[in-house]
Amino acid sequence: MTPIIELKSIGKHYGEGKNRAEILDKVDLSVKEGEFVAIVGFSGSGKTTLMSLLAGLIAPDAGEVLMRGEKVTGPGPERGLVFQSYSLMPWLTVRGNVQLAVDSVFARETKAERRARVDKYVEMVGLAHAADRKPAELSGGMRQRVSVARALAMSPEVLLLDEPLSALDALTRAKLQDEFAAISQVEKKTVLLITNDVDEAILLADRIIPLDPGPRATLGPSFSVDLPRPRDRAGMNANEGFKRLRRDVTNYLMEKGRHASAEAGDPVMLPNVVPISLEAKKRVPAPELPKAYRDAAHSPIERGFVEFFEVRKVYPTPKGSLTVVDGFDLKMAKGEFVSLIGHSGCGKSTVLSMAAGLNDISSGGIVLDGREVSGAGPDRAVVFQAPSLMPWLTARENVALGVDRVYPNATPAERRDVVEHYLHRVGLGDAMHRRAADLSNGMKQRVGIARAFALSPKLLLLDEPFGMLDSLTRWELQDVLMDVWKRTQVTAVCVTHDVDEAILLADRVVMMTNGPKAKIGKIMKVDLPRPRSRKALLEHPDYYLYREQLLSFLEEYEGGARPNEAPGGETSATPESRDAESPTGAKAREAA
């Protein structure tokens, strides 16, 4: 059988001379009619170039693109394309945006036939109720549904999806993944999906092909997805075939994407200086100080080093008070790492911003090392989703901004060593003198991590620090974070929507119910050995049991549900019932 679409020995570069960048080299691909193929690649690997070649938007320098054996010389309606960005006409309605494509492709059909075609696909993507709204009135997920409806309404033979869900939050992304799976089974289209999410690829595809990182990127081996359809996200978690495939694809990508320069070494020793927030108590003694001094400097507070007591956040609105967080109660031991997880809008970032002193607490209180939090301070460092660097300063200068303020009694040489120690620790020893504007997103976030640790904070607060990054960069920075945390043992709270990240990083995972009036729904202790690596985690017998607990909790609250809700809007969970056993303990109890 002739493949429906093919790439034969494709090569592509941009620029010439010293500026020549080799993007793709000897790329071969053959896709059968009706097949769903996911190409998994990461930032800079040439994914968008590959998709543009398939769509006929650019021409290869070598080789050829074939559609049913005929050479592709430009774009055509037989190949429908959905981009990462929505590319909608802002002055047209949902129906108008879809109609624009239909009128172009099916000009010979009657007006009634074209309208019926538009209505069919607007309804298929669940937007019949919003057909007369303009893009500005739609959420990100709804806008992407319009793009999908527009592509499908052109009745393409091949549907090309260029990271269509990567800009969406986790819950919206999961919902659209399920919709894509259902639509692909109804329409029986040939689909090529570019994604950086291994789980998304497994959920949707018949076959997964990694795009090995460039320069001169090429396609790796095919991984067949032999899992029955329809595929349930939570159900797959217990499937041995899913676990094996997920491990194999992830390990392949990690090995191929590992950069030789990731570990830049640590030639700069950390000087024996104390930040201003700890100076009064001298709680960060140098290792060589006498034992009596170290004992005297040790904090007497261990189990309740951080305490959230009945924390509430209420915002006034024209319709009355809105309680976003209602009674957040948590005690953390010194040196503990807690992940905070829940659906969008559950108040995770609100809790974090109150702990940072960036948002007032409506009632209750937060105590850190025996003192109540009242405003921002150098004893708490925050790493945001966006690094918030000064673009005209170098990486070193951005870290030095904070260090110069919190080490007032250190010499300039000592402060310089603090800055350079942490920049080396996050792998930026060779890039510390580059301006922030010239750094990649992953490198900028490394600067943010170095800046936070360089302050020697009592509490590290991480607000979805890797949420804007592709999977491979996220995996690398999780390793960086764990390595630096292992050396400092700083008490930390990380807000995340990523189940795997929550388990990988934390001693305990705190699950929040949906807002408004969000609170802690369950706490899961992660009893896995440290130091942890993603590869070891995927092979640990308890890993998928932890994952199942988190997925089940999030599934319960999907769509705004509030399970076990008692009269008056309060959940029936108690601190005792919230503390979940570790999977190891649960298995032992069952065995007994």
C-alpha positions in Angstrom: 0.0 0.0 0.0 1.3 3.5 -0.9 1.8 5.6 2.2 -0.5 8.6 2.4 2.3 10.9 3.3 6.1 10.5 3.2 9.4 12.2 4.0 12.3 11.0 2.0 15.9 11.9 3.0 14.8 15.4 4.1 17.4 18.0 4.9 16.8 21.6 5.9 19.1 24.5 7.0 18.7 28.2 7.6 21.3 30.9 7.0 24.7 30.7 5.2 28.3 30.8 6.1 29.1 31.4 9.7 25.3 31.8 10.4 24.4 28.5 8.7 22.3 26.3 11.1 21.7 22.7 10.1 18.3 21.8 11.4 17.2 18.5 9.9 19.3 15.8 8.1 18.3 12.6 6.3 14.8 12.5 7.8 12.7 9.6 6.6 9.0 9.0 7.5 6.2 6.9 6.1 2.7 7.2 7.4 -0.2 4.8 6.5 -3.7 6.0 5.8 -5.7 6.2 9.1 -2.6 6.0 11.3 -2.1 8.4 14.2 1.6 9.1 14.6 3.1 11.2 17.4 6.5 12.8 16.9 8.0 13.6 20.3 10.6 16.3 20.3 11.8 19.2 22.4 12.8 22.8 22.1 15.3 23.4 19.3 15.0 19.9 17.9 13.4 21.1 14.6 9.8 20.1 15.3 8.2 23.2 13.8 10.5 23.0 10.8 9.4 19.4 10.3 5.7 20.3 10.5 6.1 23.2 8.1 7.7 20.9 5.6 4.8 18.4 5.9 2.3 21.3 5.5 4.1 22.6 2.4 4.8 26.0 4.0 8.6 25.7 3.4 10.6 23.6 0.9 13.4 21.1 1.9 17.0 21.7 0.8 17.4 18.0 0.2 15.0 15.1 -0.3 11.2 15.4 -0.9 7.8 15.4 0.7 5.3 13.1 -1.0 1.5 13.1 -0.6 0.0 9.9 -2.1 3.2 9.5 -4.1 3.1 13.0 -5.6 5.6 15.7 -4.6 4.4 18.4 -2.3 5.1 21.8 -3.7 3.1 24.0 -1.4 0.2 24.1 1.1 -3.1 22.4 0.2 -6.6 21.7 1.7 -5.8 17.9 1.8 -3.5 18.8 4.8 -5.2 20.5 7.6 -2.9 22.3 10.1 -3.5 23.3 13.7 -0.8 25.4 15.3 0.2 25.9 18.9 -1.1 29.5 18.7 -4.7 29.8 17.6 -4.3 32.1 14.6 -8.0 33.1 14.6 -9.5 36.2 13.0 -10.4 38.3 16.1 -13.3 40.2 14.3 -15.1 37.0 13.3 -17.2 34.7 15.5 -16.5 31.1 16.1 -18.8 30.2 13.2 -17.3 32.9 11.0 -13.7 31.6 11.5 -14.7 28.1 10.5 -16.9 29.4 7.7 -13.9 31.3 6.2 -12.1 28.0 5.6 -15.1 26.1 4.4 -16.0 28.8 1.9 -12.5 28.7 0.5 -12.3 24.9 0.1 -15.9 24.2 -0.8 -16.8 27.2 -3.0 -18.9 25.0 -5.3 -21.2 23.7 -2.6 -24.5 25.5 -1.9 -24.7 28.0 0.9 -26.9 25.6 2.9 -24.4 22.7 2.4 -21.5 24.9 3.6 -23.4 26.1 6.6 -24.3 22.5 7.5 -20.6 21.6 7.3 -19.7 24.5 9.6 -22.4 23.6 12.1 -21.3 19.9 12.2 -17.8 20.6 13.2 -18.5 23.5 15.6 -20.8 21.1 17.4 -18.3 18.2 17.2 -15.8 20.3 19.2 -18.4 21.3 21.7 -18.8 25.0 20.8 -22.4 25.1 19.5 -23.4 27.2 22.5 -20.6 29.7 21.7 -20.9 29.8 17.9 -21.6 33.5 17.9 -18.9 34.6 20.3 -15.6 36.2 19.1 -12.2 34.9 20.1 -11.7 37.6 22.7 -14.7 36.1 24.6 -13.3 32.6 24.6 -10.9 30.8 26.9 -7.6 29.4 25.5 -9.1 25.9 25.3 -12.1 27.1 23.5 -10.0 29.0 21.0 -8.0 25.9 20.2 -11.3 24.0 19.7 -12.1 26.6 17.0 -8.8 25.8 15.3 -9.5 22.1 15.3 -13.1 22.6 14.0 -11.7 24.8 11.2 -9.1 22.2 10.2 -11.6 19.3 10.3 -14.2 21.3 8.4 -11.9 21.4 5.4 -12.1 17.6 5.3 -8.4 17.1 5.0 -6.9 13.7 4.2 -4.2 14.3 6.8 -4.5 16.4 10.0 -1.3 18.0 11.2 -1.2 19.1 14.8 1.8 21.3 15.8 1.9 21.1 19.7 -1.8 22.3 19.7 -2.2 21.9 23.5 1.2 23.0 24.9 0.0 26.5 25.8 -2.9 25.3 27.9 -3.2 24.5 31.6 -3.1 20.9 32.7 -6.9 20.3 33.2 -7.8 22.0 29.8 -5.1 20.0 28.1 -6.3 16.7 29.5 -9.9 17.5 28.4 -8.8 18.3 24.9 -6.6 15.3 24.7 -9.7 13.2 25.4 -11.6 15.1 22.8 -8.9 14.7 20.2 -8.9 10.9 20.9 -12.7 10.7 20.4 -12.7 12.9 17.3 -9.8 10.9 15.7 -11.8 7.7 16.2 -15.0 9.2 14.7 -13.3 10.9 11.7 -10.7 8.1 11.1 -8.3 10.7 9.9 -4.6 10.2 9.3 -3.0 12.4 12.1 0.5 13.6 12.7 1.0 15.1 16.1 4.0 17.0 17.3 4.3 17.1 21.1 6.8 17.3 23.9 4.5 15.3 26.3 5.2 11.5 26.4 1.9 10.8 28.2 -0.1 12.8 25.5 1.6 10.7 22.8 0.8 7.4 24.5 -2.8 8.5 25.1 -3.5 9.4 21.4 -1.1 7.7 19.0 -0.7 4.3 17.3 3.0 5.0 17.0 5.5 7.3 18.7 8.7 8.5 17.0 11.3 10.6 18.8 12.9 13.5 17.0 16.5 13.3 18.2 17.9 16.8 19.2 19.7 18.8 16.6 21.7 20.2 15.0 21.2 17.9 12.1 18.2 16.3 13.9 16.8 13.1 12.6 14.0 10.7 13.6 14.7 7.9 16.0 13.2 4.4 16.2 9.4 3.9 16.2 7.7 2.8 19.4 4.4 1.0 18.8 1.5 1.9 21.1 -0.2 -1.5 21.6 -2.9 -0.3 24.0 -6.6 -0.9 23.6 -8.9 2.1 22.7 -10.5 4.1 24.2 -7.6 4.8 26.5 -8.4 6.0 30.0 -5.7 8.1 31.7 -6.3 6.7 35.1 -6.9 3.2 33.9 -3.6 3.1 31.9 -1.7 3.9 35.1 -2.2 0.2 36.2 -1.4 -1.2 32.7 2.0 -3.0 32.5 2.3 -2.3 28.8 1.8 1.5 29.5 4.4 1.5 32.2 6.9 -0.3 30.0 6.3 1.9 27.0 6.4 5.1 29.1 9.7 4.0 30.6 11.3 3.1 27.3 10.3 6.3 25.5 11.3 8.5 28.5 14.6 6.8 28.9 15.4 7.1 25.2 14.6 10.8 25.2 16.6 11.4 28.4 19.6 9.6 27.0 19.5 11.4 23.6 18.8 14.8 25.2 21.5 14.6 27.8 24.0 17.5 27.3 27.6 16.9 28.0 27.9 20.4 29.3 25.0 20.1 31.8 27.4 19.6 34.7 29.6 22.6 34.7 31.5 21.6 37.8 31.8 23.6 41.0 35.2 25.3 41.1 34.0 28.0 43.5 33.7 27.1 47.2 30.9 28.6 49.2 32.4 31.1 51.7 31.6 31.2 55.4 29.1 34.1 55.4 25.7 34.5 56.9 22.7 36.3 55.3 21.1 39.2 57.2 18.0 37.1 58.0 20.0 34.6 60.0 22.7 36.9 61.4 21.1 37.5 64.7 20.9 33.8 65.5 23.9 32.7 63.5 22.1 29.6 62.2 24.2 28.8 59.2 27.6 28.0 60.7 30.5 26.8 58.5 31.2 23.1 58.7 34.6 23.6 60.3 33.3 25.5 63.4 33.4 23.8 66.8 30.7 21.3 67.6 29.6 23.4 70.6 29.0 26.4 68.3 27.1 24.3 65.8 24.9 22.9 68.6 24.2 26.3 70.0 23.4 27.6 66.5 20.9 24.8 65.7 17.3 25.9 65.5 15.2 24.4 68.4 12.2 24.2 66.1 12.2 21.1 63.9 8.7 19.6 63.4 6.8 22.9 63.3 9.4 24.9 61.5 6.7 26.2 59.1 3.1 26.3 60.2 0.0 27.3 58.3 -2.9 27.9 60.8 -6.4 28.2 59.5 -5.2 30.4 56.7 -8.0 32.1 54.7 -8.0 34.5 51.8 -11.1 36.5 51.0 -11.4 39.0 48.1 -14.2 41.6 48.0 -16.2 41.6 44.8 -19.3 43.6 43.6 -21.4 40.6 44.5 -20.0 40.2 47.9 -17.0 38.4 49.5 -15.3 35.6 47.6 -13.4 33.1 49.8 -10.6 31.6 47.6 -8.7 29.7 50.4 -10.7 28.6 53.4 -8.8 27.1 56.4 -5.5 25.9 55.0 -3.8 23.9 57.8 -0.3 22.4 57.5 2.8 21.9 59.6 6.2 21.3 58.0 9.3 20.0 59.5 12.6 21.8 59.0 14.2 20.6 55.7 11.0 19.1 54.4 10.0 19.4 50.7 6.2 19.7 50.1 4.5 19.7 46.7 1.2 21.5 46.5 -1.1 20.1 43.7 -4.6 20.7 42.5 -6.7 22.0 39.5 -6.4 25.5 38.2 -8.1 28.0 40.4 -7.8 25.9 43.6 -5.7 28.6 45.4 -2.3 26.9 45.2 -0.5 30.1 44.1 -2.5 32.2 46.5 -1.2 30.1 49.5 2.3 30.5 48.2 2.0 34.2 47.7 0.7 34.6 51.3 3.7 32.5 52.6 6.0 34.8 50.6 4.4 37.9 52.2 3.3 39.2 48.7 -0.4 38.8 49.5 -2.2 39.7 52.8 -3.7 36.9 54.9 -7.4 37.5 55.6 -7.4 35.4 58.7 -5.3 32.8 60.4 -1.5 33.0 60.2 1.7 31.6 58.9 4.7 31.0 61.2 8.2 30.5 60.0 10.9 29.4 62.5 8.9 30.8 65.5 8.1 34.2 63.9 4.8 35.2 62.2 5.0 36.1 58.5 4.0 39.7 58.0 5.2 41.0 54.6 8.0 39.9 52.3 11.5 39.3 53.6 14.9 37.8 52.7 14.2 34.7 54.8 11.8 33.5 52.0 13.0 33.1 48.4 10.5 32.7 45.5 11.0 31.1 42.1 8.2 32.1 39.8 6.9 30.4 36.6 8.5 33.3 34.6 12.0 34.0 35.9 11.5 37.9 36.1 15.1 38.8 35.3 16.5 42.2 34.4 17.1 41.6 30.7 20.0 44.1 30.4 22.0 42.5 33.3 24.1 39.4 33.0 23.2 36.2 34.8 25.8 36.9 37.4 24.5 40.5 37.9 20.9 39.3 38.3 21.9 36.9 41.1 24.2 39.5 42.7 21.3 41.9 43.1 19.9 39.9 45.9 23.2 38.6 47.3 24.5 42.2 47.8 21.5 43.0 49.9 21.3 40.0 52.1 25.0 39.6 52.9 25.8 43.2 54.0 28.7 42.3 56.2 30.5 40.0 53.7 33.4 41.3 51.6 32.9 41.9 47.9 35.0 38.8 47.2 32.8 36.6 49.5 29.6 37.9 47.9 31.1 37.2 44.4 31.9 33.6 45.5 28.3 33.1 46.8 26.9 34.2 43.4 29.4 32.1 41.3 29.0 29.0 43.6 25.3 28.8 42.8 25.6 29.7 39.2 28.1 26.8 38.8 25.7 24.5 40.8 22.9 25.1 38.2 25.2 24.5 35.3 25.8 28.2 34.2 29.5 28.5 35.0 30.3 29.2 31.4 27.3 31.5 30.8 27.3 33.7 33.9 28.5 36.7 31.9 25.8 36.5 29.2 23.0 39.0 29.4 19.6 37.6 30.5 18.1 38.7 27.2 20.5 36.3 25.4 19.6 33.2 27.4 17.1 30.5 26.6 14.0 30.1 28.8 15.6 27.1 30.5 18.8 29.0 31.2 16.8 32.0 32.6 15.0 29.6 35.0 18.4 28.3 36.1 19.4 31.8 37.0 16.1 32.1 39.0 16.9 28.9 40.9 20.5 30.1 41.6 19.2 33.5 42.8 16.8 31.9 45.2 19.3 29.5 46.7 22.0 32.2 46.9 19.9 34.0 49.5 20.2 31.1 51.9 16.5 31.3 52.7 14.8 29.6 55.5 11.9 28.8 53.2 12.1 28.3 49.4 8.8 28.8 47.5 8.5 27.5 44.0 5.4 28.6 41.9 5.2 26.2 39.0 8.9 26.9 38.2 9.0 24.7 35.2 5.5 25.2 33.8 6.6 27.2 30.7 9.3 24.7 29.7 9.3 21.7 27.4 9.5 18.3 28.9 13.3 17.7 28.4 14.3 21.1 29.8 11.8 20.5 32.7 13.4 17.1 33.5 16.9 18.6 33.4 16.0 21.5 35.8 14.2 19.1 38.1 17.5 17.3 38.4 19.3 20.6 39.0 16.8 21.6 41.7 17.1 18.2 43.5 20.9 18.4 43.4 21.1 21.8 44.9 18.3 21.1 47.4 20.1 17.9 48.5 23.2 20.0 49.4 21.2 22.7 51.2 18.2 20.8 52.7 16.2 24.1 52.6 12.6 23.8 53.7 10.6 24.1 50.4 7.1 24.3 49.0 6.5 23.7 45.3 3.2 24.5 43.5 2.8 22.2 40.5 0.1 20.7 38.3 2.4 17.9 37.2 1.7 14.6 39.0 5.2 13.2 38.2 7.0 16.3 39.3 5.1 16.4 42.6 6.1 12.8 43.4 9.7 13.2 42.2 10.4 16.3 44.4 8.4 15.9 47.5 8.5 14.3 50.9 4.7 14.9 51.1 2.2 15.9 48.4 -0.6 18.2 49.6 -3.7 17.9 47.4 -6.1 20.9 47.4 -9.8 20.8 46.7 -11.3 23.0 44.0 -12.1 26.6 44.7 -13.8 28.7 45.9 -13.3 27.8 49.6 -10.4 25.6 48.7 -8.6 23.7 51.4 -6.5 20.6 51.9 -8.3 17.5 50.7 -5.6 14.9 51.3 -1.9 14.6 52.2 0.2 11.8 50.7 3.5 10.9 52.2 6.1 9.9 49.5 8.2 7.2 51.0 10.7 6.8 48.2 14.5 6.8 48.7 16.6 9.9 48.0 18.5 11.0 46.0 15.8 10.4 43.3 16.2 10.2 39.6 13.4 10.0 37.0 14.9 6.7 35.6 14.9 5.1 39.1 11.4 6.4 39.8 10.0 4.8 36.7 11.3 1.5 37.8 10.3 1.7 41.5 7.5 -0.8 42.3 5.6 1.9 44.4 5.8 4.8 41.9 2.7 4.0 40.0 0.7 3.5 43.2 1.6 7.0 44.3 0.7 8.2 40.9 -2.7 6.5 41.0 -3.5 8.2 44.3 -2.9 11.6 42.8 -4.7 10.9 39.5 -7.7 9.5 41.4 -7.9 12.6 43.6 -7.6 15.0 40.6 -10.2 13.0 38.7 -12.6 13.2 41.6 -12.4 17.0 41.5 -12.4 17.4 37.7 -15.0 19.7 36.4 -15.5 21.5 39.7 -16.8 18.6 41.7 -16.5 18.8 45.5 -16.8 15.1 46.6 -18.0 14.3 50.1 -19.3 17.8 50.5 -21.1 18.4 53.7 -24.1 20.8 54.2 -23.0 24.4 54.1 -20.3 23.9 51.5 -17.7 22.4 53.8 -15.8 19.3 52.9 -16.1 16.4 55.4 -12.3 15.8 55.3 -10.6 16.0 58.6 -6.8 16.3 59.3 -6.8 12.7 60.4 -8.7 11.4 57.3 -6.6 13.6 55.0 -3.3 11.9 55.8 -3.0 9.1 53.3 -0.8 6.1 53.9 2.1 5.5 51.7 1.6 2.7 49.1 4.1 0.6 51.0 2.0 0.8 54.1 -1.2 0.1 52.3 0.2 -3.0 50.7 1.5 -4.3 54.0 -1.9 -3.8 55.6 -3.6 -5.7 52.7 -1.1 -8.5 53.1 -1.9 -8.7 56.8 
